[in-house]
Amino acid sequence: MTRTIIESKTKTAIIGFDQPFCVIGERINPTGRKKLAAELEAGDFSTVEKDALAQVAAGATVLDVNAGVVYNSNPNPNETEPPLMVEVLKLVQGLVDVPLCIDSSVPAALKAGLEVCEGRPLLNSVTGEEDRLELILPLVRKYNVPVVAISNDDTGISEDPDVRFAVAKKIVERAADHGIPAHDIVVDPLVMPIGAMGTAGLQVFALVRRLREELGVNTTCGASNISFGLPNRHGINNAFLPMAMAAGMTSAIMNPIALPIGPLKIAEKKAALAEKGVILPDDMDDETFVQLMGMGSTKARAGSEMEAIRAANFLTDNDPHGAEWIRFNKPPLAEGETARGRGGRGGGRRRRG
């Protein structure tokens, strides 16, 4: 069985066909997050800290770390990104014990990250572009780390799945030329948005099967790409992930968190209820309110995609006896309770001596 080993200083994550699905948390990434980008440029890492802890609490097995901030003061990422990557990696690996994925399009940032990252991180990423292969594969070999291989090349991203398979095969073969084994290549076959291409789901399922059967490699994807631009994206993601797992996909770069409901949405909902004459108790706290209204939670928690993944792990016998599923669905202990029962007393009858 193909197994890709990723390690922190104290913990090992295994991506493999016979392993539970590997969730790579995507939140530590300023791309498309203006607030986070501004914080990082200002040296404020508070959101990074929150996202790192929340993703691990939600069940992420690995954390992706991207420091690709476009600085207003210096637009050259070759100068700004390597030191920021180092700073963020040091911070995150000091907070959590899960393995990390170093994510950058800047080779100097990847190299800087490899020099400070403890354990055996996953490198994200290499493509089939010639200059990228020549820059990244020697780093992978030198530091003996696994790498994400994205199925696009100098011609761009093809809509033809056969072309994307050919690019993946090329990367695996070129990696072998550098002494990098196939089990250290995690292929991203590139998921297209289903809203733009009706066959996108069928394409990726077929590609994943070929990659597993013909190349013997593990696979990953940007899971939310499948639902881009559509309503109820969670519904699509929740169906896509177990189907991809059944086809042989072994990991995904995704958000494991259901983001908390903020005060603005709470105020809007309360105003709408007030207009209808609904009177709420004065002492009702926001968490009780949002749960009563079926809005979610005011706290970050595991998202519905994580529920779908855990169910699929159970159904594919990668959760022996359903232990993880039971643990995940066990209600949190109320104040004053312990695992043995209320007030620390054991449950059930006691035998008389």
N, C-alpha and C positions, 0 to 999 in steps of 0.2 A: 504494500500500500504506500502511495505517495504521501509523505509527511513533510511539511514545511515547519521548521522549528524557529520560533521567535522568543527571545528571552530578555527579561529585565535583569537587574542584579540578583533578584530573589525569586522570580516567578517565570514559568515557562508557558507559552501558548503554542498549541499545535494546530495547524491548518491541515486537514486531511479528510479523505473520503470516509473514514471510519470514526471521525471525531465530531463532537457537537459543532454546529455552525459558528464560525469565528466572526464576531461583531467588532469592526474597527470603527471606533467613535470618530466622527468627522468634525466636531464642533470647534476645535482649536484651529481655526482657519479664518483669516480676515477677509477672504474673497467674498464680496457681496455683503459684508457686515461693516458698514461705515463706522459704527460706534466702536467696535472692537479694533478696527484699523487705527482710529484716532487714539484710542487708549494705548495701543502698542507703540505708536510713534511718540507718545508722550511719556513712555516708560511706566504706564499703569498696567499691571498684570492681574487686576482683581477679577476680571471676567474670565481670564484664562484659568485662574485658580478655581473659580466656581464651576466652570465647564468641565475641568479635569475631574473633580470630585463627583460631580453629578453624573457624568457619563459612566464612571466606574460603578457608582451606586446603582445605576440603571441596568448594569449587566454587560458593559463593554469589555471585551477580552483584551483588546489592544487599543491604544489611543494614537490617532494620526495627529501629527504636529506640523503645521504650516505657518511660516512667518513671512509670507509674501505681501508685506505692506508696501504700497507705493507712497514713498515719502514725498511730502510737499517740498521739503527743504533740499532733498537730494533724490532725483528720480532714477538713479543708477542702482538697480538691485544687486549687482555684483559687489557693491561696496556696503550697502545697508543691510542686506538680508543675512549674510553669514554671521555677523555678531549677534543679530537679533535671534536667529535660530539657536545659537549656542545658549543665549540667556533663557529663552523659553524652554528648551529641552532640560536645562539644569533645574529650572523651577518645577516643571511637571514631574520629572523623575524623583524629585525630593518630596512630592506630595502623594504620589500613588505608586503602587508596586507593580502595576501591569506593564508588559512590554510596550514599546513605542514604535511608531512608523514615522520615519523622517520624510517629509513631503515637500518637495520643491522642484521648480523648473530650472533653478540656478545651480549648476554643478558645484560651484564654490560653497554654496550653502549646504548641499548634501555632504560634501567632504568635511566641512566644519562640524556638522552634526554628528557624523560618524566618529570624529575624534573625541567627542565628549559624552556620547551616549553610552550608558552602561549596558552590559549584556550583549545581546545579538538582535539589534533592531531590524525592522523591515524597511527597505529603501523604496521610496515612491517618487520617481519611477524612471523606467527606460521605455523608449518607443522604438519603432523600426526605422526611424530616421538615421541616416548614416552617421552624422556628426554626434548624435545622441548616443548611439551604440559605442562609438570610439571613446567617448568621454566617460560614460557611466559604467560599462562592463568592467573596465580595469579597477574601478573603485569597489565594485561588488566582489571581485576576486581578491583584491588586497585585504579588505576588511572581513571577508568571509561572511557575508550577510545575504539574506534572501532579498529578492527585488520584485516589484510589481512591473509587469510588462504590458504596456498598453498597445492595442492592435491598430495603430495608425503609423504611417510612414511618411516619406517625403511628398507623397501625392495627397496626403490629408486623410480624412476618415471616409472610408468607402461605405456605401449603403449595401453593398454586396457582401453577405456573410462569408462567402468563399474567399474573398480577398482579405477579409479580416483574419480568417483562419491562416491564410498563407503568410500574413505579416507575423502572427504569433509563432508560427513554425520557424520563420526566419530568425526571430529573436532567440528562440530556444536553441537553434543550431549554432548561431553566432556565440551564444553564451557558452555552449559546449566547447567551442574553439578556445575559449578563455579558461577552460577547466571548471566551469560553473555547472553543477548538475541540474537536471530538470526539476528535481524536488525543491530547488531553491528559486524557481520561477513561478510566480503567481500571476496568471494571465488575466487581464481585464479585457474581455472581448468587445467592450463598448456597447452599452445599452442605449438604444435609440428611444425617443419619446413615443409612446403608443398613440398619443394624440396626433402626431405628425405622420406616423407610419403604422398602419394597422397590423402589419406582420412583425412588429418589433419584438413582441413577446416570443412568438414562435421562432424567430431568428436566434435570439439569445439562448433559448432552451436547446435548440439544435447545435449551436456553436459550443455550448458548455459540454454536451455529450461528446462531440468530436474531440475537444481539447482533452477531455478525460481519457477517452478510449484510444485515441491515436497518438497523443503527445504525452499522456500520463502526468499532466500538470494540474496543480490546484488553480482555482479561479476566484476572481473577485469582481466587484462592479460598484459604481456609484448608484446605490439602490434607488434613490429618489428620481433619477433621470427618467425612469419608465413612466412616471405620472406627471412630468413637467407640463405646466400650463392647463391642467385639468382640475375640475372640482373634485372634492372629497379624495384628495391624494392619498390619505391614509388607507382608504378602502382598497385602492388599486395596489398600493405597496404591500398591504397585508395579504393580498392574493398572490402577488408576484413572487414574494420572497419564498414561501413554501414550494411554489411551483419550480422556481429556480433551484432550490435545494434538492427537490426530487429529480431534477435533470442532472444533478451532480455538482452544482455550485457549492463552494466550501467556505466562502467568506463574503462580506460586503462592507464597503465603506459607507457609513450611514449615521443618522442621528438616533441614538437609543432613547432619547429623552422626550417625554411629553412636556412641552414648555408650559410653565405656570401661567394661570390666568391672572392678568394684571388688573390694577385698580380701575383703569379706564373702562374695560369691558364689564367689570362688576358694576360700576356706576351706571353704565348704559342699560344694563339689564334691570337694575333696581328702578331706574327712571321709567322704563317700559312697563314694569309691573305696577308702579305707582299710578301711571296713566290709566291702567285698567282697574284701579281701585283696590289693588292687593296691598294689605297692610302687613308689614314684616315686624317681628319682635325687635324691640330696641336693642336687646342684648345679643342678637344673632351675629356671630363673627363671620368674616368673609369666607373662611374655609367651609364652614357649615353651609353657608349660602350657596356657594358654587357647586358643592356636591349635591345639595337638594335640587338645584336647577339642572343637574346633569351637565354642567359646563366643564368639569374636569377638577383641577385642584389649583390652589394658590402656590403649591410647592412643586418643584421639579420632581418628576417620577418617571418610571419606565414607560415608554410609549407603547401604543398598541402593536407596532411592528415587532417589538420584543416578545409580546405575547404570542404572536403568530410564529415567530422563530422557535420559541420554546416548545410550542405545541408540535411543530414539525420535527424538532429533535426527538420528542417523545415517540411520534408516529414512525420515525425511521430507525428506532432502537438505538439512538445516540444519547438517550437519557434513561439509563438502566432503572427499571422498576418505576419510572416516573418521579424519581426523588426530587429532581430539580423543578419539575412542573408543580409538584405539591408544595415545595418550599416557596416558590414564586407566588403561588396563589393563597398561601396562608395569610389570614388577616393580621395586620400589625398588632402587637401587644398593647393593650390599654395601660394607662398609668397605674402602677401598683401590681401589674401582672408580671410573672416570669414564665419561662418556657414550661415550667412544671405545673403552673396553675396560678390562680389569683393569690396575691399576697405572699407568694413563694411557697405555698403549700401544695403538695402533690395531689393530683386529681385521682378520682376513683376510690373504691373502698379499700380499707386497710384490713389485712388479716389479723385476727386476734392471736396474740401469742399464748 
